[in-house]
Amino acid sequence: MKKHRLKIKPEYLNSIIEGNKTFEIRKNDRDFKVGDRVCLIDEKNKRYIDIIIKYISDYAQQEGYIVFSFDWISGGKLLGESGVLPMSAPELVRSIIKDIKDGNKST
């Protein structure tokens, strides 16, 4: 099992947190395997989620790309250089709603 850290756009992370997106399409330059853990990081809004890959396919993908499904392990807010504030799924959803209400349209 490998651990990967990948950037993700805010709108895609929001869709995962809201439960609407359960897959990820990525270039397979890291030799992803079932069981690998991936930390998806939204640098703009300082949020992250940790996932575990449960299924991989390259069916109908561009050459060198894969699609994988995953289960959500945990998530939260990034604090400074190395700290994290773990949050539950409902807490992350509330943080998205708060960002939208506060005028942060990138979320």
CNS distance restraints for C-alpha pairs under 8 A (distance, minus, plus):
assign (resid   1 and name CA) (resid  33 and name CA) 7.48 0.50 0.50
assign (resid   1 and name CA) (resid  35 and name CA) 5.85 0.50 0.50
assign (resid   1 and name CA) (resid  36 and name CA) 4.81 0.50 0.50
assign (resid   1 and name CA) (resid  37 and name CA) 7.24 0.50 0.50
assign (resid   2 and name CA) (resid  35 and name CA) 7.98 0.50 0.50
assign (resid   2 and name CA) (resid  36 and name CA) 4.97 0.50 0.50
assign (resid   2 and name CA) (resid  37 and name CA) 6.32 0.50 0.50
assign (resid   3 and name CA) (resid  36 and name CA) 5.99 0.50 0.50
assign (resid   3 and name CA) (resid  37 and name CA) 4.84 0.50 0.50
assign (resid   3 and name CA) (resid  38 and name CA) 5.71 0.50 0.50
assign (resid   3 and name CA) (resid  39 and name CA) 7.66 0.50 0.50
assign (resid   4 and name CA) (resid  36 and name CA) 7.69 0.50 0.50
assign (resid   4 and name CA) (resid  37 and name CA) 6.33 0.50 0.50
assign (resid   4 and name CA) (resid  38 and name CA) 4.68 0.50 0.50
assign (resid   4 and name CA) (resid  39 and name CA) 6.12 0.50 0.50
assign (resid   5 and name CA) (resid  38 and name CA) 5.85 0.50 0.50
assign (resid   5 and name CA) (resid  39 and name CA) 4.77 0.50 0.50
assign (resid   5 and name CA) (resid  40 and name CA) 6.19 0.50 0.50
assign (resid   5 and name CA) (resid  41 and name CA) 7.30 0.50 0.50
assign (resid   6 and name CA) (resid  38 and name CA) 7.18 0.50 0.50
assign (resid   6 and name CA) (resid  39 and name CA) 6.18 0.50 0.50
assign (resid   6 and name CA) (resid  40 and name CA) 5.05 0.50 0.50
assign (resid   6 and name CA) (resid  41 and name CA) 6.08 0.50 0.50
assign (resid   7 and name CA) (resid  40 and name CA) 5.64 0.50 0.50
assign (resid   7 and name CA) (resid  41 and name CA) 4.73 0.50 0.50
assign (resid   7 and name CA) (resid  42 and name CA) 6.04 0.50 0.50
assign (resid   7 and name CA) (resid  43 and name CA) 7.16 0.50 0.50
assign (resid   8 and name CA) (resid  12 and name CA) 6.68 0.50 0.50
assign (resid   8 and name CA) (resid  13 and name CA) 6.45 0.50 0.50
assign (resid   8 and name CA) (resid  40 and name CA) 5.91 0.50 0.50
assign (resid   8 and name CA) (resid  41 and name CA) 5.62 0.50 0.50
assign (resid   8 and name CA) (resid  42 and name CA) 5.33 0.50 0.50
assign (resid   8 and name CA) (resid  43 and name CA) 7.96 0.50 0.50
assign (resid   9 and name CA) (resid  13 and name CA) 6.42 0.50 0.50
assign (resid   9 and name CA) (resid  42 and name CA) 5.96 0.50 0.50
assign (resid  10 and name CA) (resid  14 and name CA) 6.05 0.50 0.50
assign (resid  10 and name CA) (resid  42 and name CA) 5.60 0.50 0.50
assign (resid  10 and name CA) (resid  44 and name CA) 7.29 0.50 0.50
assign (resid  10 and name CA) (resid  45 and name CA) 7.22 0.50 0.50
assign (resid  10 and name CA) (resid 106 and name CA) 6.60 0.50 0.50
assign (resid  10 and name CA) (resid 107 and name CA) 5.38 0.50 0.50
assign (resid  11 and name CA) (resid  15 and name CA) 6.33 0.50 0.50
assign (resid  11 and name CA) (resid 106 and name CA) 7.16 0.50 0.50
assign (resid  11 and name CA) (resid 107 and name CA) 5.72 0.50 0.50
assign (resid  12 and name CA) (resid  16 and name CA) 6.45 0.50 0.50
assign (resid  12 and name CA) (resid  21 and name CA) 7.65 0.50 0.50
assign (resid  13 and name CA) (resid  17 and name CA) 6.17 0.50 0.50
assign (resid  13 and name CA) (resid  40 and name CA) 7.75 0.50 0.50
assign (resid  13 and name CA) (resid  42 and name CA) 7.02 0.50 0.50
assign (resid  14 and name CA) (resid  18 and name CA) 6.03 0.50 0.50
assign (resid  14 and name CA) (resid  93 and name CA) 7.84 0.50 0.50
assign (resid  14 and name CA) (resid  96 and name CA) 7.21 0.50 0.50
assign (resid  14 and name CA) (resid 107 and name CA) 6.87 0.50 0.50
assign (resid  15 and name CA) (resid  19 and name CA) 6.25 0.50 0.50
assign (resid  15 and name CA) (resid  20 and name CA) 5.21 0.50 0.50
assign (resid  15 and name CA) (resid  21 and name CA) 5.30 0.50 0.50
assign (resid  16 and name CA) (resid  20 and name CA) 5.78 0.50 0.50
assign (resid  16 and name CA) (resid  21 and name CA) 4.59 0.50 0.50
assign (resid  16 and name CA) (resid  22 and name CA) 6.32 0.50 0.50
assign (resid  17 and name CA) (resid  89 and name CA) 6.38 0.50 0.50
assign (resid  17 and name CA) (resid  92 and name CA) 6.85 0.50 0.50
assign (resid  17 and name CA) (resid  93 and name CA) 6.45 0.50 0.50
assign (resid  18 and name CA) (resid  89 and name CA) 7.94 0.50 0.50
assign (resid  18 and name CA) (resid  93 and name CA) 6.36 0.50 0.50
assign (resid  22 and name CA) (resid  69 and name CA) 5.85 0.50 0.50
assign (resid  22 and name CA) (resid  70 and name CA) 6.38 0.50 0.50
assign (resid  22 and name CA) (resid  71 and name CA) 7.78 0.50 0.50
assign (resid  23 and name CA) (resid  67 and name CA) 6.72 0.50 0.50
assign (resid  23 and name CA) (resid  68 and name CA) 5.43 0.50 0.50
assign (resid  23 and name CA) (resid  69 and name CA) 4.24 0.50 0.50
assign (resid  23 and name CA) (resid  70 and name CA) 6.33 0.50 0.50
assign (resid  24 and name CA) (resid  67 and name CA) 5.57 0.50 0.50
assign (resid  24 and name CA) (resid  68 and name CA) 5.42 0.50 0.50
assign (resid  24 and name CA) (resid  69 and name CA) 6.49 0.50 0.50
assign (resid  25 and name CA) (resid  65 and name CA) 7.00 0.50 0.50
assign (resid  25 and name CA) (resid  66 and name CA) 5.68 0.50 0.50
assign (resid  25 and name CA) (resid  67 and name CA) 4.29 0.50 0.50
assign (resid  25 and name CA) (resid  68 and name CA) 6.50 0.50 0.50
assign (resid  26 and name CA) (resid  65 and name CA) 5.61 0.50 0.50
assign (resid  26 and name CA) (resid  66 and name CA) 5.65 0.50 0.50
assign (resid  26 and name CA) (resid  67 and name CA) 6.43 0.50 0.50
assign (resid  27 and name CA) (resid  64 and name CA) 5.86 0.50 0.50
assign (resid  27 and name CA) (resid  65 and name CA) 4.22 0.50 0.50
assign (resid  27 and name CA) (resid  66 and name CA) 6.32 0.50 0.50
assign (resid  28 and name CA) (resid  32 and name CA) 6.41 0.50 0.50
assign (resid  28 and name CA) (resid  64 and name CA) 5.75 0.50 0.50
assign (resid  28 and name CA) (resid  65 and name CA) 5.24 0.50 0.50
assign (resid  28 and name CA) (resid  66 and name CA) 6.09 0.50 0.50
assign (resid  29 and name CA) (resid  64 and name CA) 7.61 0.50 0.50
assign (resid  32 and name CA) (resid  36 and name CA) 6.71 0.50 0.50
assign (resid  33 and name CA) (resid  53 and name CA) 7.19 0.50 0.50
assign (resid  33 and name CA) (resid  56 and name CA) 7.37 0.50 0.50
assign (resid  34 and name CA) (resid  52 and name CA) 7.80 0.50 0.50
assign (resid  34 and name CA) (resid  53 and name CA) 5.09 0.50 0.50
assign (resid  34 and name CA) (resid  54 and name CA) 5.23 0.50 0.50
assign (resid  34 and name CA) (resid  55 and name CA) 5.90 0.50 0.50
assign (resid  34 and name CA) (resid  56 and name CA) 6.72 0.50 0.50
assign (resid  35 and name CA) (resid  52 and name CA) 5.86 0.50 0.50
assign (resid  35 and name CA) (resid  53 and name CA) 5.25 0.50 0.50
assign (resid  35 and name CA) (resid  54 and name CA) 6.14 0.50 0.50
assign (resid  36 and name CA) (resid  52 and name CA) 5.73 0.50 0.50
assign (resid  36 and name CA) (resid  53 and name CA) 5.57 0.50 0.50
assign (resid  37 and name CA) (resid  50 and name CA) 6.88 0.50 0.50
assign (resid  37 and name CA) (resid  51 and name CA) 5.63 0.50 0.50
assign (resid  37 and name CA) (resid  52 and name CA) 4.43 0.50 0.50
assign (resid  37 and name CA) (resid  53 and name CA) 6.38 0.50 0.50
assign (resid  38 and name CA) (resid  50 and name CA) 5.67 0.50 0.50
assign (resid  38 and name CA) (resid  51 and name CA) 5.25 0.50 0.50
assign (resid  38 and name CA) (resid  52 and name CA) 6.21 0.50 0.50
assign (resid  38 and name CA) (resid  53 and name CA) 7.54 0.50 0.50
assign (resid  39 and name CA) (resid  48 and name CA) 6.64 0.50 0.50
assign (resid  39 and name CA) (resid  49 and name CA) 5.68 0.50 0.50
assign (resid  39 and name CA) (resid  50 and name CA) 4.40 0.50 0.50
assign (resid  39 and name CA) (resid  51 and name CA) 6.37 0.50 0.50
assign (resid  40 and name CA) (resid  48 and name CA) 5.49 0.50 0.50
assign (resid  40 and name CA) (resid  49 and name CA) 5.41 0.50 0.50
assign (resid  40 and name CA) (resid  50 and name CA) 6.40 0.50 0.50
assign (resid  40 and name CA) (resid  51 and name CA) 7.79 0.50 0.50
assign (resid  41 and name CA) (resid  46 and name CA) 7.40 0.50 0.50
assign (resid  41 and name CA) (resid  47 and name CA) 6.04 0.50 0.50
assign (resid  41 and name CA) (resid  48 and name CA) 4.44 0.50 0.50
assign (resid  41 and name CA) (resid  49 and name CA) 6.82 0.50 0.50
assign (resid  42 and name CA) (resid  46 and name CA) 5.73 0.50 0.50
assign (resid  42 and name CA) (resid  47 and name CA) 5.23 0.50 0.50
assign (resid  42 and name CA) (resid  48 and name CA) 6.02 0.50 0.50
assign (resid  43 and name CA) (resid  47 and name CA) 6.79 0.50 0.50
assign (resid  45 and name CA) (resid 107 and name CA) 7.62 0.50 0.50
assign (resid  46 and name CA) (resid  77 and name CA) 5.62 0.50 0.50
assign (resid  46 and name CA) (resid  78 and name CA) 4.95 0.50 0.50
assign (resid  46 and name CA) (resid  79 and name CA) 7.50 0.50 0.50
assign (resid  47 and name CA) (resid  75 and name CA) 7.53 0.50 0.50
assign (resid  47 and name CA) (resid  76 and name CA) 5.70 0.50 0.50
assign (resid  47 and name CA) (resid  77 and name CA) 4.32 0.50 0.50
assign (resid  47 and name CA) (resid  78 and name CA) 5.57 0.50 0.50
assign (resid  48 and name CA) (resid  75 and name CA) 5.42 0.50 0.50
assign (resid  48 and name CA) (resid  76 and name CA) 5.57 0.50 0.50
assign (resid  48 and name CA) (resid  77 and name CA) 6.22 0.50 0.50
assign (resid  48 and name CA) (resid  78 and name CA) 6.99 0.50 0.50
assign (resid  49 and name CA) (resid  72 and name CA) 7.26 0.50 0.50
assign (resid  49 and name CA) (resid  73 and name CA) 7.48 0.50 0.50
assign (resid  49 and name CA) (resid  74 and name CA) 5.68 0.50 0.50
assign (resid  49 and name CA) (resid  75 and name CA) 3.89 0.50 0.50
assign (resid  49 and name CA) (resid  76 and name CA) 6.48 0.50 0.50
assign (resid  50 and name CA) (resid  72 and name CA) 6.26 0.50 0.50
assign (resid  50 and name CA) (resid  73 and name CA) 5.39 0.50 0.50
assign (resid  50 and name CA) (resid  74 and name CA) 5.19 0.50 0.50
assign (resid  50 and name CA) (resid  75 and name CA) 5.85 0.50 0.50
assign (resid  51 and name CA) (resid  70 and name CA) 6.15 0.50 0.50
assign (resid  51 and name CA) (resid  71 and name CA) 5.56 0.50 0.50
assign (resid  51 and name CA) (resid  72 and name CA) 4.48 0.50 0.50
assign (resid  51 and name CA) (resid  73 and name CA) 5.14 0.50 0.50
assign (resid  51 and name CA) (resid  74 and name CA) 7.13 0.50 0.50
assign (resid  52 and name CA) (resid  70 and name CA) 5.39 0.50 0.50
assign (resid  52 and name CA) (resid  71 and name CA) 5.45 0.50 0.50
assign (resid  52 and name CA) (resid  72 and name CA) 6.60 0.50 0.50
assign (resid  52 and name CA) (resid  73 and name CA) 6.84 0.50 0.50
assign (resid  53 and name CA) (resid  68 and name CA) 6.52 0.50 0.50
assign (resid  53 and name CA) (resid  69 and name CA) 6.02 0.50 0.50
assign (resid  53 and name CA) (resid  70 and name CA) 4.42 0.50 0.50
assign (resid  53 and name CA) (resid  71 and name CA) 6.71 0.50 0.50
assign (resid  54 and name CA) (resid  68 and name CA) 7.28 0.50 0.50
assign (resid  54 and name CA) (resid  69 and name CA) 5.79 0.50 0.50
assign (resid  54 and name CA) (resid  70 and name CA) 5.04 0.50 0.50
assign (resid  54 and name CA) (resid  71 and name CA) 6.87 0.50 0.50
assign (resid  55 and name CA) (resid  68 and name CA) 5.40 0.50 0.50
assign (resid  55 and name CA) (resid  69 and name CA) 5.21 0.50 0.50
assign (resid  55 and name CA) (resid  70 and name CA) 6.92 0.50 0.50
assign (resid  56 and name CA) (resid  66 and name CA) 6.74 0.50 0.50
assign (resid  56 and name CA) (resid  67 and name CA) 5.81 0.50 0.50
assign (resid  56 and name CA) (resid  68 and name CA) 4.33 0.50 0.50
assign (resid  56 and name CA) (resid  69 and name CA) 6.65 0.50 0.50
assign (resid  57 and name CA) (resid  66 and name CA) 5.66 0.50 0.50
assign (resid  57 and name CA) (resid  67 and name CA) 5.45 0.50 0.50
assign (resid  57 and name CA) (resid  68 and name CA) 6.38 0.50 0.50
assign (resid  58 and name CA) (resid  65 and name CA) 6.41 0.50 0.50
assign (resid  58 and name CA) (resid  66 and name CA) 4.45 0.50 0.50
assign (resid  58 and name CA) (resid  67 and name CA) 6.14 0.50 0.50
assign (resid  59 and name CA) (resid  66 and name CA) 7.68 0.50 0.50
assign (resid  61 and name CA) (resid  65 and name CA) 5.79 0.50 0.50
assign (resid  61 and name CA) (resid  66 and name CA) 6.27 0.50 0.50
assign (resid  61 and name CA) (resid  67 and name CA) 7.58 0.50 0.50
assign (resid  74 and name CA) (resid  86 and name CA) 7.23 0.50 0.50
assign (resid  74 and name CA) (resid  87 and name CA) 7.41 0.50 0.50
assign (resid  74 and name CA) (resid  88 and name CA) 7.16 0.50 0.50
assign (resid  75 and name CA) (resid  86 and name CA) 5.71 0.50 0.50
assign (resid  75 and name CA) (resid  87 and name CA) 5.67 0.50 0.50
assign (resid  75 and name CA) (resid  88 and name CA) 6.76 0.50 0.50
assign (resid  75 and name CA) (resid  89 and name CA) 7.41 0.50 0.50
assign (resid  75 and name CA) (resid  92 and name CA) 7.76 0.50 0.50
assign (resid  76 and name CA) (resid  84 and name CA) 6.71 0.50 0.50
assign (resid  76 and name CA) (resid  85 and name CA) 5.34 0.50 0.50
assign (resid  76 and name CA) (resid  86 and name CA) 4.23 0.50 0.50
assign (resid  76 and name CA) (resid  87 and name CA) 4.46 0.50 0.50
assign (resid  76 and name CA) (resid  88 and name CA) 7.33 0.50 0.50
assign (resid  76 and name CA) (resid  92 and name CA) 6.80 0.50 0.50
assign (resid  77 and name CA) (resid  84 and name CA) 5.70 0.50 0.50
assign (resid  77 and name CA) (resid  85 and name CA) 5.03 0.50 0.50
assign (resid  77 and name CA) (resid  86 and name CA) 6.54 0.50 0.50
assign (resid  77 and name CA) (resid  87 and name CA) 7.30 0.50 0.50
assign (resid  78 and name CA) (resid  82 and name CA) 7.74 0.50 0.50
assign (resid  78 and name CA) (resid  83 and name CA) 6.12 0.50 0.50
assign (resid  78 and name CA) (resid  84 and name CA) 4.58 0.50 0.50
assign (resid  78 and name CA) (resid  85 and name CA) 6.32 0.50 0.50
assign (resid  79 and name CA) (resid  83 and name CA) 4.70 0.50 0.50
assign (resid  79 and name CA) (resid  84 and name CA) 5.14 0.50 0.50
assign (resid  79 and name CA) (resid  85 and name CA) 6.78 0.50 0.50
assign (resid  87 and name CA) (resid  91 and name CA) 5.74 0.50 0.50
assign (resid  87 and name CA) (resid  92 and name CA) 6.26 0.50 0.50
assign (resid  88 and name CA) (resid  92 and name CA) 6.31 0.50 0.50
assign (resid  89 and name CA) (resid  93 and name CA) 6.23 0.50 0.50
assign (resid  90 and name CA) (resid  94 and name CA) 6.19 0.50 0.50
assign (resid  91 and name CA) (resid  95 and name CA) 6.23 0.50 0.50
assign (resid  92 and name CA) (resid  96 and name CA) 6.39 0.50 0.50
assign (resid  93 and name CA) (resid  97 and name CA) 6.38 0.50 0.50
assign (resid  94 and name CA) (resid  98 and name CA) 6.08 0.50 0.50
assign (resid  95 and name CA) (resid  99 and name CA) 6.13 0.50 0.50
assign (resid  96 and name CA) (resid 100 and name CA) 6.28 0.50 0.50
assign (resid  96 and name CA) (resid 107 and name CA) 6.47 0.50 0.50
assign (resid  97 and name CA) (resid 101 and name CA) 6.20 0.50 0.50
assign (resid  98 and name CA) (resid 102 and name CA) 6.02 0.50 0.50
assign (resid  99 and name CA) (resid 103 and name CA) 6.37 0.50 0.50
assign (resid  99 and name CA) (resid 104 and name CA) 5.18 0.50 0.50
assign (resid  99 and name CA) (resid 105 and name CA) 7.64 0.50 0.50
assign (resid  99 and name CA) (resid 107 and name CA) 6.84 0.50 0.50
assign (resid 100 and name CA) (resid 104 and name CA) 5.19 0.50 0.50
assign (resid 100 and name CA) (resid 105 and name CA) 5.87 0.50 0.50
assign (resid 100 and name CA) (resid 107 and name CA) 6.63 0.50 0.50
